[in-house]
Amino acid sequence: MRALELSAEQAAVFDTIESTRENIFVTGRAGTGKSTLLNHLSWNTSKQVVICAPTGVAALNVGGQTIHSLFRLPIGVIADHEIEQNADVRKLLNTIDTLVIDEVSMVNADLVDAMDRSLRQARQKPHEAFGGVQLVLFGDPYQLAPVPGDADERAYFSDQYRSMWFFDAKVWNETHLRIFELTTIHRQHEEEFKYMLNAVRHGMVTAEIAQRLNETGARPAPTDDAITLATRNDTVNRINASALKQLSGKVRTAKAEISGEFGGRAYPADESLELKVGARVMFLRNDPDQRWVNGTVGTVTKIASTVFVEVEGEQHEVQPAVWEKYKYSYSSSTKQLKRDIVAEFTQFPLRLAWAVTIHKSQGKTYDRAIVDLGQRSFAPGQTYVALSRITALEGLYLSRPLRPSDIIVDENVMRFMSRATMVPGIAAI
């Protein structure tokens, strides 16, 4: 994992992070290598870096901590309430050079301002944005949006902020955010499909593009290895349960081993994984020996103390994987940050894969997929996320034709991201 080669544009961003104190937002279309760059940064930085993310699963995926647990912030809108900090939190926040936030598009403006206030308070730098800490943000606002709260929270945001998005936090009135948009797509290679995906991303789908996508997607779906990407959990559960039931043989259940304090139910894999020989499964992690990647689909051929999965004609023995939950702390003896494992989740890195939600397909790559938007696509970016998982146009199957109402782009995102294209790759707010 540590030796991944960076492209020239990834290396340029890494050098900027390392050699400056600028606040940086790393974005780019699906498949441009944001995760590769973040992984490289975490292994190779010379700075005291802390990595966090808005959700438990996102934090697990990047070996970080959730924002709320790192800063000890209450859940919900923090507004101008006093932020309580004990000595441990203050010491920890004082050792950070660079704070990395992954999936930042899910972070709302109020939480960004709360982090700003927390860092100023802990570091006793009331007049310096983020208390002098460099922020490095990763994410694509065209793919994932912040989740609106209840009616009161929505009313608060409409009163206090231009929008809920992280880029409309008040702290940006006092400091710059430099935007790097990665442009080299590593997932898809056909120029025509890249062009169409970009049109979907920006909500600029012409009648010709829609016709081409719909004509391609209208073919009968393959029954063997195409995964269904659906908008709703109940659709996914129904498809997977029905397909598993149709297989002969006995259901075998693997129970996850959980140690330490995981908190909530934000597990990275099924707590109870039900399998049969013949089940179609998807890998949930990259293999250190590069036999499969996160999103590879295969078929269970044998279940013993381990699980054997056939991928493209080759059988692999799959061992349980361990997901580690980390917590940062300050070591007074070394005057350094420590990153300790506080919980572990052990389970086979597999999930039934006749279907998966579009949300859970985030970051995955599939050669072939059936996109099922149900009655309607109901979230900005949802259709783009689904289509952009697929490596080639020939791998696209649609359960129904795309409609104009399926292509939803948040106008706030268009306003913010238009600044990223004024100068190729670079802009500031």
C-alpha positions as a Markdown table, in Angstrom:
| # | Residue | x | y | z |
|---|---|---|---|---|
| 1 | Met | 0.0 | 0.0 | 0.0 |
| 2 | Arg | 2.8 | 2.4 | 0.8 |
| 3 | Ala | 4.6 | 2.1 | -2.6 |
| 4 | Leu | 1.8 | 3.2 | -4.9 |
| 5 | Glu | 3.2 | 5.5 | -7.6 |
| 6 | Leu | 1.7 | 8.9 | -7.8 |
| 7 | Ser | 0.8 | 10.5 | -11.1 |
| 8 | Ala | 2.4 | 13.9 | -11.9 |
| 9 | Glu | -0.7 | 15.8 | -10.8 |
| 10 | Gln | -1.0 | 13.8 | -7.5 |
| 11 | Ala | 2.7 | 14.4 | -6.8 |
| 12 | Ala | 2.3 | 18.2 | -7.4 |
| 13 | Val | -0.6 | 18.3 | -4.8 |
| 14 | Phe | 1.4 | 16.2 | -2.3 |
| 15 | Asp | 4.4 | 18.6 | -2.7 |
| 16 | Thr | 2.1 | 21.6 | -2.1 |
| 17 | Ile | 0.7 | 20.1 | 1.1 |
| 18 | Glu | 4.2 | 19.2 | 2.4 |
| 19 | Ser | 5.9 | 22.5 | 1.5 |
| 20 | Thr | 3.2 | 25.1 | 2.4 |
| 21 | Arg | 0.8 | 25.9 | 5.2 |
| 22 | Glu | -2.1 | 26.6 | 2.7 |
| 23 | Asn | -5.5 | 25.1 | 3.3 |
| 24 | Ile | -6.2 | 22.7 | 0.4 |
| 25 | Phe | -9.2 | 21.0 | -1.0 |
| 26 | Val | -8.4 | 18.0 | -3.2 |
| 27 | Thr | -11.3 | 17.1 | -5.4 |
| 28 | Gly | -11.9 | 15.5 | -8.8 |
| 29 | Arg | -14.2 | 13.2 | -10.7 |
| 30 | Ala | -14.8 | 9.6 | -9.6 |
| 31 | Gly | -11.8 | 7.5 | -10.3 |
| 32 | Thr | -9.2 | 10.3 | -10.3 |
| 33 | Gly | -7.2 | 8.8 | -7.4 |
| 34 | Lys | -8.1 | 11.0 | -4.4 |
| 35 | Ser | -7.9 | 7.9 | -2.1 |
| 36 | Thr | -4.5 | 7.0 | -3.5 |
| 37 | Leu | -3.2 | 10.5 | -2.8 |
| 38 | Leu | -4.6 | 10.5 | 0.8 |
| 39 | Asn | -3.1 | 7.1 | 1.4 |
| 40 | His | 0.3 | 8.3 | 0.2 |
| 41 | Leu | 0.1 | 11.4 | 2.3 |
| 42 | Ser | -0.7 | 9.4 | 5.5 |
| 43 | Trp | 2.4 | 7.2 | 5.0 |
| 44 | Asn | 4.9 | 9.7 | 3.6 |
| 45 | Thr | 4.2 | 13.1 | 5.2 |
| 46 | Ser | 6.9 | 14.7 | 7.4 |
| 47 | Lys | 4.2 | 16.7 | 9.3 |
| 48 | Gln | 2.2 | 15.7 | 12.4 |
| 49 | Val | -1.0 | 14.7 | 10.6 |
| 50 | Val | -4.3 | 13.7 | 12.0 |
| 51 | Ile | -6.9 | 12.1 | 9.7 |
| 52 | Cys | -10.6 | 12.3 | 10.4 |
| 53 | Ala | -13.9 | 11.8 | 8.6 |
| 54 | Pro | -17.6 | 12.6 | 9.2 |
| 55 | Thr | -18.8 | 9.0 | 9.6 |
| 56 | Gly | -17.5 | 5.9 | 11.4 |
| 57 | Val | -17.2 | 3.8 | 8.2 |
| 58 | Ala | -15.4 | 6.6 | 6.4 |
| 59 | Ala | -13.0 | 7.0 | 9.3 |
| 60 | Leu | -12.3 | 3.2 | 9.3 |
| 61 | Asn | -11.5 | 3.3 | 5.6 |
| 62 | Val | -8.8 | 5.9 | 6.0 |
| 63 | Gly | -7.4 | 4.7 | 9.4 |
| 64 | Gly | -8.6 | 7.9 | 11.1 |
| 65 | Gln | -11.1 | 9.0 | 13.7 |
| 66 | Thr | -14.5 | 10.6 | 13.4 |
| 67 | Ile | -14.6 | 14.4 | 13.6 |
| 68 | His | -16.9 | 14.3 | 16.6 |
| 69 | Ser | -14.8 | 11.9 | 18.7 |
| 70 | Leu | -11.5 | 13.6 | 17.8 |
| 71 | Phe | -12.8 | 17.0 | 18.9 |
| 72 | Arg | -15.2 | 15.6 | 21.5 |
| 73 | Leu | -18.0 | 17.6 | 20.0 |
| 74 | Pro | -21.7 | 17.0 | 20.7 |
| 75 | Ile | -23.8 | 15.6 | 17.8 |
| 76 | Gly | -26.2 | 18.1 | 16.2 |
| 77 | Val | -25.9 | 21.8 | 15.5 |
| 78 | Ile | -23.2 | 23.4 | 17.7 |
| 79 | Ala | -23.9 | 27.0 | 16.6 |
| 80 | Asp | -22.3 | 29.4 | 19.1 |
| 81 | His | -22.6 | 27.1 | 22.1 |
| 82 | Glu | -19.5 | 27.0 | 24.3 |
| 83 | Ile | -17.1 | 24.2 | 23.4 |
| 84 | Glu | -15.9 | 22.2 | 26.4 |
| 85 | Gln | -12.4 | 20.9 | 26.2 |
| 86 | Asn | -10.4 | 18.9 | 28.8 |
| 87 | Ala | -6.7 | 18.9 | 29.1 |
| 88 | Asp | -6.2 | 15.8 | 26.9 |
| 89 | Val | -8.1 | 17.3 | 24.0 |
| 90 | Arg | -6.3 | 20.6 | 24.3 |
| 91 | Lys | -2.9 | 18.9 | 24.2 |
| 92 | Leu | -3.9 | 16.7 | 21.3 |
| 93 | Leu | -5.1 | 19.7 | 19.2 |
| 94 | Asn | -1.9 | 21.6 | 20.0 |
| 95 | Thr | 0.3 | 18.9 | 18.4 |
| 96 | Ile | -1.4 | 18.9 | 15.0 |
| 97 | Asp | 0.4 | 20.5 | 12.0 |
| 98 | Thr | -2.1 | 19.3 | 9.4 |
| 99 | Leu | -5.7 | 18.1 | 9.8 |
| 100 | Val | -6.9 | 15.9 | 7.0 |
| 101 | Ile | -10.7 | 15.5 | 6.5 |
| 102 | Asp | -11.9 | 12.8 | 4.1 |
| 103 | Glu | -15.4 | 12.8 | 2.6 |
| 104 | Val | -15.6 | 16.5 | 3.5 |
| 105 | Ser | -18.6 | 16.9 | 1.2 |
| 106 | Met | -20.7 | 15.2 | 4.0 |
| 107 | Val | -19.4 | 17.7 | 6.6 |
| 108 | Asn | -21.8 | 20.7 | 7.1 |
| 109 | Ala | -20.8 | 24.3 | 7.5 |
| 110 | Asp | -21.6 | 24.5 | 11.2 |
| 111 | Leu | -19.2 | 21.6 | 12.0 |
| 112 | Val | -16.4 | 23.3 | 10.0 |
| 113 | Asp | -16.9 | 26.4 | 12.1 |
| 114 | Ala | -17.0 | 24.3 | 15.3 |
| 115 | Met | -13.6 | 22.7 | 14.4 |
| 116 | Asp | -12.3 | 26.2 | 13.7 |
| 117 | Arg | -13.4 | 27.5 | 17.1 |
| 118 | Ser | -12.1 | 24.3 | 18.9 |
| 119 | Leu | -8.7 | 24.7 | 17.4 |
| 120 | Arg | -8.5 | 28.5 | 18.1 |
| 121 | Gln | -9.6 | 27.8 | 21.7 |
| 122 | Ala | -7.2 | 24.9 | 22.3 |
| 123 | Arg | -4.2 | 26.5 | 20.7 |
| 124 | Gln | -4.9 | 29.9 | 22.3 |
| 125 | Lys | -4.8 | 31.7 | 18.9 |
| 126 | Pro | -8.2 | 33.4 | 18.8 |
| 127 | His | -7.4 | 35.5 | 15.8 |
| 128 | Glu | -6.0 | 32.7 | 13.6 |
| 129 | Ala | -8.3 | 30.5 | 11.4 |
| 130 | Phe | -8.2 | 26.9 | 12.6 |
| 131 | Gly | -5.7 | 28.0 | 15.3 |
| 132 | Gly | -2.9 | 28.0 | 12.7 |
| 133 | Val | -3.5 | 24.4 | 11.7 |
| 134 | Gln | -3.3 | 23.5 | 8.0 |
| 135 | Leu | -6.5 | 21.9 | 6.7 |
| 136 | Val | -6.4 | 19.3 | 3.8 |
| 137 | Leu | -9.8 | 18.3 | 2.6 |
| 138 | Phe | -10.6 | 15.4 | 0.3 |
| 139 | Gly | -14.0 | 14.8 | -1.4 |
| 140 | Asp | -16.2 | 15.4 | -4.4 |
| 141 | Pro | -19.3 | 17.5 | -3.7 |
| 142 | Tyr | -20.8 | 16.2 | -6.9 |
| 143 | Gln | -21.0 | 12.7 | -5.3 |
| 144 | Leu | -21.9 | 13.0 | -1.6 |
| 145 | Ala | -23.9 | 15.7 | 0.1 |
| 146 | Pro | -24.3 | 16.7 | 3.8 |
| 147 | Val | -27.3 | 15.0 | 5.4 |
| 148 | Pro | -30.0 | 17.6 | 6.4 |
| 149 | Gly | -31.2 | 17.3 | 10.0 |
| 150 | Asp | -34.7 | 17.9 | 11.3 |
| 151 | Ala | -36.8 | 21.0 | 10.5 |
| 152 | Asp | -35.2 | 23.1 | 13.3 |
| 153 | Glu | -31.7 | 22.3 | 12.0 |
| 154 | Arg | -32.7 | 23.1 | 8.4 |
| 155 | Ala | -34.3 | 26.4 | 9.6 |
| 156 | Tyr | -31.1 | 27.3 | 11.4 |
| 157 | Phe | -28.9 | 26.7 | 8.3 |
| 158 | Ser | -31.2 | 28.8 | 6.1 |
| 159 | Asp | -31.0 | 31.6 | 8.6 |
| 160 | Gln | -27.3 | 31.5 | 9.3 |
| 161 | Tyr | -25.6 | 30.1 | 6.2 |
| 162 | Arg | -25.7 | 30.5 | 2.5 |
| 163 | Ser | -26.0 | 26.7 | 2.4 |
| 164 | Met | -25.3 | 23.7 | 4.5 |
| 165 | Trp | -22.1 | 22.8 | 2.5 |
| 166 | Phe | -18.7 | 22.9 | 4.1 |
| 167 | Phe | -17.5 | 25.6 | 1.7 |
| 168 | Asp | -20.1 | 28.0 | 3.1 |
| 169 | Ala | -18.7 | 27.9 | 6.6 |
| 170 | Lys | -18.0 | 31.4 | 8.0 |
| 171 | Val | -14.3 | 30.7 | 8.6 |
| 172 | Trp | -13.7 | 30.9 | 4.9 |
| 173 | Asn | -14.3 | 34.7 | 5.1 |
| 174 | Glu | -11.0 | 34.9 | 7.1 |
| 175 | Thr | -8.8 | 32.4 | 5.2 |
| 176 | His | -8.3 | 30.9 | 1.8 |
| 177 | Leu | -9.0 | 27.4 | 0.6 |
| 178 | Arg | -7.0 | 26.4 | -2.5 |
| 179 | Ile | -8.7 | 23.9 | -4.7 |
| 180 | Phe | -6.9 | 21.2 | -6.6 |
| 181 | Glu | -9.1 | 19.3 | -9.0 |
| 182 | Leu | -7.5 | 16.0 | -10.1 |
| 183 | Thr | -8.3 | 15.5 | -13.8 |
| 184 | Thr | -6.7 | 12.2 | -14.9 |
| 185 | Ile | -9.3 | 9.4 | -14.6 |
| 186 | His | -7.8 | 6.0 | -13.7 |
| 187 | Arg | -11.1 | 4.1 | -13.7 |
| 188 | Gln | -12.5 | 4.6 | -17.2 |
| 189 | His | -10.4 | 4.7 | -20.4 |
| 190 | Glu | -13.0 | 5.4 | -23.1 |
| 191 | Glu | -13.1 | 9.0 | -24.0 |
| 192 | Glu | -16.8 | 8.9 | -25.0 |
| 193 | Phe | -17.8 | 7.4 | -21.6 |
| 194 | Lys | -15.7 | 9.9 | -19.7 |
| 195 | Tyr | -17.3 | 12.7 | -21.6 |
| 196 | Met | -20.8 | 11.4 | -20.8 |
| 197 | Leu | -20.0 | 10.9 | -17.1 |
| 198 | Asn | -18.7 | 14.4 | -16.9 |
| 199 | Ala | -22.0 | 15.7 | -18.4 |
| 200 | Val | -24.0 | 13.7 | -15.8 |
| 201 | Arg | -21.7 | 15.1 | -13.1 |
| 202 | His | -22.4 | 18.7 | -14.1 |
| 203 | Gly | -26.0 | 18.3 | -15.0 |
| 204 | Met | -25.4 | 19.0 | -18.6 |
| 205 | Val | -26.8 | 15.9 | -20.3 |
| 206 | Thr | -27.9 | 16.5 | -23.9 |
| 207 | Ala | -30.6 | 14.6 | -25.6 |
| 208 | Glu | -27.9 | 12.8 | -27.6 |
| 209 | Ile | -26.0 | 11.7 | -24.4 |
| 210 | Ala | -29.2 | 10.5 | -22.8 |
| 211 | Gln | -30.2 | 8.6 | -25.9 |
| 212 | Arg | -26.8 | 6.9 | -26.1 |
| 213 | Leu | -26.9 | 5.9 | -22.4 |
| 214 | Asn | -30.4 | 4.7 | -22.6 |
| 215 | Glu | -29.8 | 2.7 | -25.8 |
| 216 | Thr | -26.8 | 1.0 | -24.3 |
| 217 | Gly | -28.4 | 0.4 | -21.0 |
| 218 | Ala | -31.6 | -1.1 | -22.5 |
| 219 | Arg | -30.0 | -4.5 | -23.4 |
| 220 | Pro | -31.2 | -7.5 | -21.4 |
| 221 | Ala | -29.1 | -7.7 | -18.2 |
| 222 | Pro | -26.6 | -10.6 | -17.8 |
| 223 | Thr | -27.7 | -13.1 | -15.1 |
| 224 | Asp | -24.2 | -14.2 | -14.1 |
| 225 | Asp | -22.0 | -11.5 | -12.7 |
| 226 | Ala | -23.6 | -8.0 | -13.0 |
| 227 | Ile | -24.2 | -6.3 | -9.7 |
| 228 | Thr | -27.4 | -4.2 | -9.2 |
| 229 | Leu | -26.8 | -0.7 | -7.9 |
| 230 | Ala | -30.1 | 0.5 | -6.3 |
| 231 | Thr | -31.2 | 3.6 | -4.5 |
| 232 | Arg | -32.9 | 1.9 | -1.6 |
| 233 | Asn | -31.8 | -0.5 | 1.1 |
| 234 | Asp | -35.0 | -2.6 | 1.0 |
| 235 | Thr | -34.5 | -3.2 | -2.8 |
| 236 | Val | -30.9 | -4.4 | -2.2 |
| 237 | Asn | -31.9 | -6.7 | 0.8 |
| 238 | Arg | -34.8 | -8.2 | -1.2 |
| 239 | Ile | -32.6 | -9.0 | -4.2 |
| 240 | Asn | -29.8 | -10.5 | -2.1 |
| 241 | Ala | -32.1 | -12.5 | 0.1 |
| 242 | Ser | -34.1 | -13.9 | -2.9 |
| 243 | Ala | -31.0 | -14.9 | -4.8 |
| 244 | Leu | -29.4 | -16.6 | -1.8 |
| 245 | Lys | -32.6 | -18.5 | -1.1 |
| 246 | Gln | -32.6 | -19.8 | -4.7 |
| 247 | Leu | -29.3 | -21.5 | -4.2 |
| 248 | Ser | -29.3 | -25.1 | -3.0 |
| 249 | Gly | -27.3 | -26.1 | 0.0 |
| 250 | Lys | -27.1 | -24.9 | 3.6 |
| 251 | Val | -26.7 | -21.3 | 4.7 |
| 252 | Arg | -23.4 | -20.8 | 6.7 |
| 253 | Thr | -23.2 | -17.8 | 9.0 |
| 254 | Ala | -19.9 | -16.1 | 9.9 |
| 255 | Lys | -20.3 | -13.9 | 13.0 |
| 256 | Ala | -18.0 | -10.9 | 13.3 |
| 257 | Glu | -15.6 | -10.7 | 16.3 |
| 258 | Ile | -15.8 | -7.2 | 17.9 |
| 259 | Ser | -13.4 | -6.1 | 20.5 |
| 260 | Gly | -13.2 | -2.7 | 22.2 |
| 261 | Glu | -15.6 | 0.2 | 21.8 |
| 262 | Phe | -17.0 | 0.5 | 18.3 |
| 263 | Gly | -19.9 | 2.8 | 19.2 |
| 264 | Gly | -23.1 | 2.6 | 17.3 |
| 265 | Arg | -23.5 | 0.1 | 14.5 |
| 266 | Ala | -21.2 | 1.7 | 12.0 |
| 267 | Tyr | -19.6 | -1.6 | 11.0 |
| 268 | Pro | -17.5 | -1.9 | 7.9 |
| 269 | Ala | -19.0 | -5.4 | 7.1 |
| 270 | Asp | -22.0 | -7.5 | 8.1 |
| 271 | Glu | -22.1 | -8.5 | 11.7 |
| 272 | Ser | -23.7 | -11.8 | 10.6 |
| 273 | Leu | -22.5 | -12.7 | 7.1 |
| 274 | Glu | -24.8 | -15.4 | 5.5 |
| 275 | Leu | -23.2 | -17.4 | 2.7 |
| 276 | Lys | -23.8 | -20.4 | 0.6 |
| 277 | Val | -21.7 | -22.1 | -2.0 |
| 278 | Gly | -22.6 | -20.4 | -5.3 |
| 279 | Ala | -23.3 | -17.0 | -3.6 |
| 280 | Arg | -22.1 | -14.0 | -5.5 |
| 281 | Val | -20.0 | -11.8 | -3.2 |
| 282 | Met | -18.1 | -8.5 | -3.4 |
| 283 | Phe | -14.8 | -7.9 | -1.7 |
| 284 | Leu | -14.8 | -5.0 | 0.8 |
| 285 | Arg | -11.0 | -4.3 | 0.9 |
| 286 | Asn | -8.0 | -4.3 | -1.3 |
| 287 | Asp | -5.9 | -7.4 | -1.0 |
| 288 | Pro | -2.3 | -6.7 | 0.1 |
| 289 | Asp | -1.2 | -9.4 | -2.4 |
| 290 | Gln | -3.2 | -7.6 | -5.1 |
| 291 | Arg | -5.4 | -10.6 | -6.0 |
| 292 | Trp | -8.5 | -8.5 | -5.7 |
| 293 | Val | -9.5 | -4.9 | -4.9 |
| 294 | Asn | -12.3 | -3.2 | -3.0 |
| 295 | Gly | -15.4 | -3.9 | -5.2 |
| 296 | Thr | -14.2 | -7.1 | -7.0 |
| 297 | Val | -17.1 | -9.5 | -7.5 |
| 298 | Gly | -16.6 | -13.3 | -7.3 |
| 299 | Thr | -18.5 | -16.5 | -6.5 |
| 300 | Val | -18.2 | -18.6 | -3.3 |
| 301 | Thr | -16.9 | -22.1 | -4.2 |
| 302 | Lys | -16.3 | -23.6 | -0.7 |
| 303 | Ile | -16.9 | -22.7 | 2.9 |
| 304 | Ala | -14.8 | -24.2 | 5.7 |
| 305 | Ser | -12.9 | -22.3 | 8.4 |
| 306 | Thr | -12.1 | -19.9 | 5.6 |
| 307 | Val | -14.1 | -19.0 | 2.4 |
| 308 | Phe | -12.9 | -19.8 | -1.1 |
| 309 | Val | -14.0 | -17.4 | -3.8 |
| 310 | Glu | -13.5 | -17.7 | -7.5 |
| 311 | Val | -12.6 | -14.5 | -9.3 |
| 312 | Glu | -12.3 | -14.6 | -13.1 |
| 313 | Gly | -11.6 | -18.4 | -13.2 |
| 314 | Glu | -9.1 | -18.3 | -10.3 |
| 315 | Gln | -9.9 | -19.6 | -6.8 |
| 316 | His | -8.7 | -17.7 | -3.8 |
| 317 | Glu | -8.8 | -18.6 | -0.1 |
| 318 | Val | -10.1 | -15.6 | 1.8 |
| 319 | Gln | -9.2 | -15.1 | 5.4 |
| 320 | Pro | -11.0 | -12.9 | 7.9 |
| 321 | Ala | -9.8 | -9.3 | 7.8 |
| 322 | Val | -9.4 | -6.9 | 10.8 |
| 323 | Trp | -10.6 | -3.4 | 10.7 |
| 324 | Glu | -9.0 | -1.2 | 13.3 |
| 325 | Lys | -10.6 | 1.7 | 14.9 |
| 326 | Tyr | -8.1 | 4.4 | 15.9 |
| 327 | Lys | -8.0 | 7.1 | 18.4 |
| 328 | Tyr | -5.4 | 9.9 | 18.5 |
| 329 | Ser | -3.8 | 11.0 | 21.8 |
| 330 | Tyr | -0.9 | 13.1 | 23.0 |
| 331 | Ser | 2.1 | 11.5 | 24.5 |
| 332 | Ser | 3.7 | 13.8 | 27.1 |
| 333 | Ser | 6.9 | 11.7 | 27.2 |
| 334 | Thr | 7.6 | 11.9 | 23.5 |
| 335 | Lys | 5.8 | 15.2 | 22.9 |
| 336 | Gln | 4.3 | 13.5 | 19.9 |
| 337 | Leu | 0.9 | 12.4 | 18.6 |
| 338 | Lys | 0.1 | 8.7 | 19.2 |
| 339 | Arg | -2.5 | 6.7 | 17.2 |
| 340 | Asp | -3.8 | 3.8 | 19.2 |
| 341 | Ile | -6.1 | 1.0 | 18.3 |
| 342 | Val | -9.2 | 1.2 | 20.5 |
| 343 | Ala | -11.4 | -1.4 | 18.8 |
| 344 | Glu | -11.2 | -4.1 | 16.2 |
| 345 | Phe | -13.8 | -5.7 | 13.9 |
| 346 | Thr | -12.9 | -9.0 | 12.4 |
| 347 | Gln | -15.0 | -10.5 | 9.6 |
| 348 | Phe | -14.5 | -12.0 | 6.1 |
| 349 | Pro | -14.2 | -8.9 | 3.9 |
| 350 | Leu | -17.2 | -10.0 | 1.8 |
| 351 | Arg | -20.7 | -8.9 | 1.2 |
| 352 | Leu | -23.5 | -10.5 | -0.8 |
| 353 | Ala | -23.3 | -8.9 | -4.2 |
| 354 | Trp | -26.3 | -9.5 | -6.3 |
| 355 | Ala | -27.1 | -5.9 | -5.3 |
| 356 | Val | -25.7 | -3.0 | -3.3 |
| 357 | Thr | -26.9 | 0.5 | -2.5 |
| 358 | Ile | -25.5 | 3.3 | -4.6 |
| 359 | His | -24.4 | 4.9 | -1.4 |
| 360 | Lys | -22.4 | 1.8 | -0.4 |
| 361 | Ser | -20.9 | 1.5 | -3.9 |
| 362 | Gln | -19.0 | 4.7 | -3.2 |
| 363 | Gly | -15.3 | 4.2 | -4.1 |
| 364 | Lys | -16.0 | 0.8 | -5.8 |
| 365 | Thr | -15.3 | -0.2 | -9.4 |
| 366 | Tyr | -17.3 | -2.6 | -11.4 |
| 367 | Asp | -16.9 | -4.0 | -14.9 |
| 368 | Arg | -20.6 | -4.5 | -15.3 |
| 369 | Ala | -23.6 | -3.2 | -13.3 |
| 370 | Ile | -27.4 | -2.9 | -13.5 |
| 371 | Val | -28.4 | 0.6 | -12.4 |
| 372 | Asp | -31.8 | 0.6 | -10.7 |
| 373 | Leu | -33.0 | 4.1 | -9.9 |
| 374 | Gly | -36.4 | 2.8 | -8.7 |
| 375 | Gln | -39.2 | 5.3 | -8.9 |
| 376 | Arg | -36.8 | 8.1 | -9.0 |
| 377 | Ser | -33.3 | 9.2 | -8.1 |
| 378 | Phe | -33.8 | 11.3 | -5.0 |
| 379 | Ala | -30.4 | 12.7 | -4.0 |
| 380 | Pro | -28.0 | 15.1 | -5.8 |
| 381 | Gly | -25.2 | 13.1 | -7.4 |
| 382 | Gln | -26.8 | 9.7 | -7.0 |
| 383 | Thr | -27.1 | 8.9 | -10.7 |
| 384 | Tyr | -23.5 | 10.1 | -11.2 |
| 385 | Val | -22.1 | 7.9 | -8.4 |
| 386 | Ala | -23.9 | 4.9 | -9.9 |
| 387 | Leu | -22.9 | 5.4 | -13.5 |
| 388 | Ser | -19.3 | 6.3 | -12.6 |
| 389 | Arg | -18.7 | 3.0 | -10.8 |
| 390 | Ile | -18.6 | 1.2 | -14.1 |
| 391 | Thr | -15.4 | 1.0 | -16.1 |
| 392 | Ala | -16.8 | 1.0 | -19.6 |
| 393 | Leu | -20.0 | 2.0 | -21.4 |
| 394 | Glu | -20.5 | -1.6 | -22.5 |
| 395 | Gly | -20.8 | -2.6 | -18.8 |
| 396 | Leu | -23.9 | -0.4 | -18.2 |
| 397 | Tyr | -27.4 | -1.9 | -17.9 |
| 398 | Leu | -30.4 | 0.2 | -16.9 |
| 399 | Ser | -33.5 | -1.2 | -15.1 |
| 400 | Arg | -35.4 | 1.6 | -16.7 |
| 401 | Pro | -34.5 | 4.5 | -19.0 |
| 402 | Leu | -32.8 | 7.6 | -17.5 |
| 403 | Arg | -35.1 | 10.6 | -17.2 |
| 404 | Pro | -34.1 | 14.3 | -16.9 |
| 405 | Ser | -35.3 | 14.3 | -13.3 |
| 406 | Asp | -32.7 | 11.6 | -12.4 |
| 407 | Ile | -29.8 | 14.1 | -13.0 |
| 408 | Ile | -29.8 | 16.3 | -9.9 |
| 409 | Val | -26.9 | 18.7 | -9.3 |
| 410 | Asp | -26.9 | 21.0 | -6.3 |
| 411 | Glu | -26.8 | 24.6 | -7.4 |
| 412 | Asn | -24.5 | 25.5 | -4.5 |
| 413 | Val | -22.0 | 22.9 | -5.7 |
| 414 | Met | -22.1 | 24.4 | -9.2 |
| 415 | Arg | -21.5 | 27.8 | -7.7 |
| 416 | Phe | -18.5 | 26.7 | -5.6 |
| 417 | Met | -16.9 | 24.3 | -8.1 |
| 418 | Ser | -17.1 | 26.9 | -10.9 |
| 419 | Arg | -14.2 | 28.6 | -9.1 |
| 420 | Ala | -12.1 | 25.5 | -9.5 |
| 421 | Thr | -12.1 | 25.7 | -13.2 |
| 422 | Met | -11.1 | 29.4 | -13.6 |
| 423 | Val | -7.4 | 28.3 | -13.6 |
| 424 | Pro | -6.9 | 24.7 | -14.5 |
| 425 | Gly | -6.5 | 22.7 | -11.3 |
| 426 | Ile | -6.2 | 25.6 | -8.9 |
| 427 | Ala | -8.5 | 28.2 | -7.4 |
| 428 | Ala | -9.2 | 29.8 | -4.0 |
| 429 | Ile | -12.1 | 31.0 | -2.0 |
